[in-house]
Every structure is written in C-alpha cells, then in structure tokens.
C-alpha cells in the first residue's frame, strides 16, 4: 500500500525542500462550489428570460432574409464575377504590358514632346549625367534644336535629331 507523505516526516521535508506544497486539496468543498456554480448559472438564465419577456415585442422588427440579401446586392447590372482562371490570365497580361512598357520607348504626348524611355536607358542616363540640380519642374534633357524635326522617340533617346526631315 502507498504511504502518504504526512505519515513520513522525512519525505515531507524533502518535498518542501524541492519547493512543492505538501498540503492536499480540501475535496469536501468541491460539491459546495459546484452547487454554487449551477445555481448562479440558473439564476442568470432566469434573469435573461425575464428581461426578454419585458422587452416590448412591437419594438423588435423582423426582417425577411430576402430583404437582407436585396440590400446587400448592388444595383443592376450586377457585377460579373471572375473565375480564378481568368483572373490569373488577366494578371499575366497586366504584368506583360508592364514589362513591355518598362522596356520600350514611345510617346506619351507627342505634341507636348513627352516621351517614355526604357528603364535601363533612364538609369544609364542618370549615371552618366547625374540627377538634375535645377529647381523642381520639367527639365528638357533632349530638346530638339530650332528647326530640327523629331521623327522618332529613338532619335531623342540616342541623341540624334534629323535636320529638316533628313
């Protein structure tokens, strides 16, 4: 049979040296606590039930589920939902357009003389010429000379401008 530590003073002192509390839990109080818990829960439910009876049912409005759905739906024409397959294709197309735009030269506004150049070319230009030191505003890096005709953005990028349409 197992010997309890209270019966062996040597074992009891050893347990106390290790930092353990040698006292046992008073189990006789457990049923009292359980009864208190159940009575407290029962009283809480009874109070909640009485409060629900007191609330005026005319103040509570019921809404049909169809009305809730109707309120959340956008007006016609309803949005077209996109499947995962088309979403993946669309993002691939977008990334391809971005890549082509970043690696090509072209006109943004030909009349105003605004063009876009490849990112690599822009980096090389910045490394060669440095960042502009003029105040904020549009810096005309490759403005055509008086009487010169710009036929292609590539001419501006390369610095060659055709004189008189040549």
Secondary structure by P-SEA (a helix, b strand, c coil): ccccccccaaaaaaaaaaccccccccccaaaaaaaaaaaaaaaaaaaaaaaaaacccccbbbbcaaaaaaaaccccccbbbbcaaaaaaaaaaaaaaaaaaaacccccccccccccccaaaaaaaaaaccccccccccccccccccccccccaaaaaacccccccc
